């Protein structure tokens, strides 16, 4: 019987599976955030994006209008056409544990399938 260490391959597989799971989770968070973002012209909602940063082991969800932060943070603003403040933070908090679990399951499956 011969044993062969494939630690580098296992790390690569785990990283790729984790990044894909993070991306998928971020897309789900973005979908909810878009639904909760204030709407006037729709520009804020259309500016939502998911950005992968594999060298950092991270995925970012962002809104890129100049007023995105104010709309997110200012609890005193009224949104008569729909949406609310904390439109990104709330979906993140609701989904963080699910995304964490998804990452674990995807990494485990990827490593098992690689045997």
C-alpha atoms as an extended CHARMM CRD file, in Angstrom:
* protein
*
       115  EXT
         1         1  UNK       CA              0.0000000000        0.0000000000        0.0000000000  PROA      1               0.0000000000
         2         2  UNK       CA              1.2860000000        3.4320000000       -0.9420000000  PROA      2               0.0000000000
         3         3  UNK       CA              0.1590000000        6.6550000000        0.6360000000  PROA      3               0.0000000000
         4         4  UNK       CA              0.4530000000        9.8900000000       -1.2780000000  PROA      4               0.0000000000
         5         5  UNK       CA              0.0720000000       13.3130000000        0.3160000000  PROA      5               0.0000000000
         6         6  UNK       CA             -2.0220000000       15.6440000000       -1.8360000000  PROA      6               0.0000000000
         7         7  UNK       CA             -2.3510000000       18.5420000000        0.5820000000  PROA      7               0.0000000000
         8         8  UNK       CA             -1.7360000000       21.2430000000       -2.0210000000  PROA      8               0.0000000000
         9         9  UNK       CA             -4.4470000000       19.7960000000       -4.2510000000  PROA      9               0.0000000000
        10        10  UNK       CA             -6.8430000000       19.5140000000       -1.3120000000  PROA      10              0.0000000000
        11        11  UNK       CA             -6.2400000000       23.1750000000       -0.4050000000  PROA      11              0.0000000000
        12        12  UNK       CA             -6.8600000000       24.2520000000       -4.0000000000  PROA      12              0.0000000000
        13        13  UNK       CA            -10.0920000000       22.2510000000       -4.2090000000  PROA      13              0.0000000000
        14        14  UNK       CA            -11.2840000000       23.5770000000       -0.8510000000  PROA      14              0.0000000000
        15        15  UNK       CA            -10.4870000000       27.2000000000       -1.7790000000  PROA      15              0.0000000000
        16        16  UNK       CA            -12.3000000000       26.9450000000       -5.1090000000  PROA      16              0.0000000000
        17        17  UNK       CA            -15.3680000000       25.3260000000       -3.5380000000  PROA      17              0.0000000000
        18        18  UNK       CA            -15.4270000000       27.9060000000       -0.7480000000  PROA      18              0.0000000000
        19        19  UNK       CA            -15.1660000000       30.8140000000       -3.1880000000  PROA      19              0.0000000000
        20        20  UNK       CA            -17.9800000000       29.4440000000       -5.3480000000  PROA      20              0.0000000000
        21        21  UNK       CA            -20.1770000000       28.9560000000       -2.2730000000  PROA      21              0.0000000000
        22        22  UNK       CA            -19.3800000000       32.4800000000       -1.0660000000  PROA      22              0.0000000000
        23        23  UNK       CA            -20.2460000000       33.8410000000       -4.4990000000  PROA      23              0.0000000000
        24        24  UNK       CA            -23.5500000000       31.9600000000       -4.5940000000  PROA      24              0.0000000000
        25        25  UNK       CA            -24.3830000000       33.1380000000       -1.0810000000  PROA      25              0.0000000000
        26        26  UNK       CA            -23.5010000000       36.7190000000       -1.9770000000  PROA      26              0.0000000000
        27        27  UNK       CA            -25.7820000000       36.5460000000       -5.0210000000  PROA      27              0.0000000000
        28        28  UNK       CA            -28.6520000000       35.4390000000       -2.7610000000  PROA      28              0.0000000000
        29        29  UNK       CA            -27.9190000000       38.2950000000       -0.3460000000  PROA      29              0.0000000000
        30        30  UNK       CA            -27.7640000000       40.7500000000       -3.2470000000  PROA      30              0.0000000000
        31        31  UNK       CA            -31.1410000000       39.5620000000       -4.5340000000  PROA      31              0.0000000000
        32        32  UNK       CA            -32.7380000000       40.2910000000       -1.1630000000  PROA      32              0.0000000000
        33        33  UNK       CA            -30.8570000000       43.5820000000       -0.8120000000  PROA      33              0.0000000000
        34        34  UNK       CA            -32.0740000000       44.7870000000       -4.1970000000  PROA      34              0.0000000000
        35        35  UNK       CA            -35.6530000000       44.0230000000       -3.1620000000  PROA      35              0.0000000000
        36        36  UNK       CA            -35.1710000000       46.0250000000        0.0600000000  PROA      36              0.0000000000
        37        37  UNK       CA            -33.1980000000       48.9630000000       -1.3760000000  PROA      37              0.0000000000
        38        38  UNK       CA            -35.0370000000       52.2770000000       -1.6100000000  PROA      38              0.0000000000
        39        39  UNK       CA            -36.4790000000       52.9550000000       -5.0250000000  PROA      39              0.0000000000
        40        40  UNK       CA            -36.9450000000       56.2790000000       -6.7340000000  PROA      40              0.0000000000
        41        41  UNK       CA            -35.5470000000       55.9930000000      -10.2420000000  PROA      41              0.0000000000
        42        42  UNK       CA            -34.2220000000       52.4470000000       -9.7670000000  PROA      42              0.0000000000
        43        43  UNK       CA            -30.5830000000       53.4890000000      -10.1590000000  PROA      43              0.0000000000
        44        44  UNK       CA            -29.6210000000       52.4050000000       -6.6390000000  PROA      44              0.0000000000
        45        45  UNK       CA            -31.1370000000       48.9660000000       -7.1100000000  PROA      45              0.0000000000
        46        46  UNK       CA            -29.4660000000       48.5430000000      -10.5000000000  PROA      46              0.0000000000
        47        47  UNK       CA            -26.0660000000       49.4550000000       -9.0230000000  PROA      47              0.0000000000
        48        48  UNK       CA            -25.9140000000       46.3470000000       -6.8060000000  PROA      48              0.0000000000
        49        49  UNK       CA            -23.0850000000       43.9540000000       -7.6150000000  PROA      49              0.0000000000
        50        50  UNK       CA            -21.1540000000       40.9480000000       -6.3500000000  PROA      50              0.0000000000
        51        51  UNK       CA            -17.3680000000       41.1260000000       -6.6800000000  PROA      51              0.0000000000
        52        52  UNK       CA            -15.1130000000       38.1120000000       -6.1330000000  PROA      52              0.0000000000
        53        53  UNK       CA            -11.7160000000       38.6780000000       -4.5130000000  PROA      53              0.0000000000
        54        54  UNK       CA            -10.1150000000       35.2150000000       -4.5390000000  PROA      54              0.0000000000
        55        55  UNK       CA             -6.6860000000       36.4110000000       -3.4090000000  PROA      55              0.0000000000
        56        56  UNK       CA             -8.3860000000       37.7370000000       -0.2630000000  PROA      56              0.0000000000
        57        57  UNK       CA            -10.6620000000       34.7190000000        0.0880000000  PROA      57              0.0000000000
        58        58  UNK       CA            -13.5980000000       37.1270000000        0.0320000000  PROA      58              0.0000000000
        59        59  UNK       CA            -16.6660000000       38.1070000000       -1.9250000000  PROA      59              0.0000000000
        60        60  UNK       CA            -18.1240000000       41.6140000000       -1.7240000000  PROA      60              0.0000000000
        61        61  UNK       CA            -21.7010000000       42.8060000000       -2.1570000000  PROA      61              0.0000000000
        62        62  UNK       CA            -21.9550000000       46.5080000000       -2.8950000000  PROA      62              0.0000000000
        63        63  UNK       CA            -24.0880000000       49.3090000000       -4.2700000000  PROA      63              0.0000000000
        64        64  UNK       CA            -22.1770000000       51.9490000000       -6.1930000000  PROA      64              0.0000000000
        65        65  UNK       CA            -24.2900000000       55.0960000000       -6.3480000000  PROA      65              0.0000000000
        66        66  UNK       CA            -22.9490000000       58.2240000000       -4.6080000000  PROA      66              0.0000000000
        67        67  UNK       CA            -25.9360000000       58.1480000000       -2.2400000000  PROA      67              0.0000000000
        68        68  UNK       CA            -25.9410000000       54.4070000000       -1.4440000000  PROA      68              0.0000000000
        69        69  UNK       CA            -24.3120000000       54.8210000000        1.9920000000  PROA      69              0.0000000000
        70        70  UNK       CA            -26.6450000000       57.6480000000        3.0380000000  PROA      70              0.0000000000
        71        71  UNK       CA            -29.7020000000       55.6780000000        1.9670000000  PROA      71              0.0000000000
        72        72  UNK       CA            -28.3900000000       52.6480000000        3.8570000000  PROA      72              0.0000000000
        73        73  UNK       CA            -27.4120000000       54.4040000000        7.0800000000  PROA      73              0.0000000000
        74        74  UNK       CA            -29.8980000000       57.2640000000        7.5190000000  PROA      74              0.0000000000
        75        75  UNK       CA            -32.8480000000       55.8220000000        9.4340000000  PROA      75              0.0000000000
        76        76  UNK       CA            -34.7220000000       59.1390000000        9.2470000000  PROA      76              0.0000000000
        77        77  UNK       CA            -35.2040000000       59.1000000000        5.4700000000  PROA      77              0.0000000000
        78        78  UNK       CA            -38.6490000000       58.2940000000        4.0990000000  PROA      78              0.0000000000
        79        79  UNK       CA            -38.9940000000       55.9740000000        1.1300000000  PROA      79              0.0000000000
        80        80  UNK       CA            -42.5240000000       56.5680000000       -0.2120000000  PROA      80              0.0000000000
        81        81  UNK       CA            -41.9490000000       54.4540000000       -3.3360000000  PROA      81              0.0000000000
        82        82  UNK       CA            -40.6420000000       51.4600000000       -1.3680000000  PROA      82              0.0000000000
        83        83  UNK       CA            -37.4910000000       50.1390000000        0.1930000000  PROA      83              0.0000000000
        84        84  UNK       CA            -35.7890000000       50.9580000000        3.4690000000  PROA      84              0.0000000000
        85        85  UNK       CA            -32.5610000000       51.7750000000        5.2590000000  PROA      85              0.0000000000
        86        86  UNK       CA            -30.2520000000       48.8650000000        6.1480000000  PROA      86              0.0000000000
        87        87  UNK       CA            -31.2020000000       47.2640000000        2.8360000000  PROA      87              0.0000000000
        88        88  UNK       CA            -27.8720000000       45.3970000000        2.6690000000  PROA      88              0.0000000000
        89        89  UNK       CA            -27.1040000000       44.8360000000        6.3460000000  PROA      89              0.0000000000
        90        90  UNK       CA            -30.4300000000       43.1440000000        7.1080000000  PROA      90              0.0000000000
        91        91  UNK       CA            -30.2030000000       40.5240000000        4.3180000000  PROA      91              0.0000000000
        92        92  UNK       CA            -26.5730000000       39.9070000000        5.2880000000  PROA      92              0.0000000000
        93        93  UNK       CA            -27.5100000000       39.2540000000        8.9090000000  PROA      93              0.0000000000
        94        94  UNK       CA            -30.4200000000       37.0080000000        7.9150000000  PROA      94              0.0000000000
        95        95  UNK       CA            -28.2570000000       34.9180000000        5.5950000000  PROA      95              0.0000000000
        96        96  UNK       CA            -24.7870000000       34.8450000000        7.1910000000  PROA      96              0.0000000000
        97        97  UNK       CA            -25.2810000000       31.5360000000        9.0010000000  PROA      97              0.0000000000
        98        98  UNK       CA            -26.7930000000       29.9340000000        5.8800000000  PROA      98              0.0000000000
        99        99  UNK       CA            -23.8560000000       31.0390000000        3.7470000000  PROA      99              0.0000000000
       100       100  UNK       CA            -21.3870000000       29.7820000000        6.3380000000  PROA      100             0.0000000000
       101       101  UNK       CA            -23.1280000000       26.4010000000        6.3420000000  PROA      101             0.0000000000
       102       102  UNK       CA            -23.1940000000       26.3540000000        2.5330000000  PROA      102             0.0000000000
       103       103  UNK       CA            -19.4350000000       26.9370000000        2.4050000000  PROA      103             0.0000000000
       104       104  UNK       CA            -18.8140000000       24.0220000000        4.7560000000  PROA      104             0.0000000000
       105       105  UNK       CA            -21.0810000000       21.6730000000        2.8190000000  PROA      105             0.0000000000
       106       106  UNK       CA            -19.6110000000       22.6280000000       -0.5560000000  PROA      106             0.0000000000
       107       107  UNK       CA            -16.0130000000       22.2210000000        0.6450000000  PROA      107             0.0000000000
       108       108  UNK       CA            -16.8010000000       18.8530000000        2.2000000000  PROA      108             0.0000000000
       109       109  UNK       CA            -18.5130000000       17.6530000000       -0.9920000000  PROA      109             0.0000000000
       110       110  UNK       CA            -15.7150000000       18.9160000000       -3.2520000000  PROA      110             0.0000000000
       111       111  UNK       CA            -13.0620000000       17.1510000000       -1.1870000000  PROA      111             0.0000000000
       112       112  UNK       CA            -15.1060000000       13.9500000000       -1.0770000000  PROA      112             0.0000000000
       113       113  UNK       CA            -15.6980000000       14.0290000000       -4.8460000000  PROA      113             0.0000000000
       114       114  UNK       CA            -11.9610000000       14.5640000000       -5.4700000000  PROA      114             0.0000000000
       115       115  UNK       CA            -10.9080000000       11.2890000000       -3.8880000000  PROA      115             0.0000000000
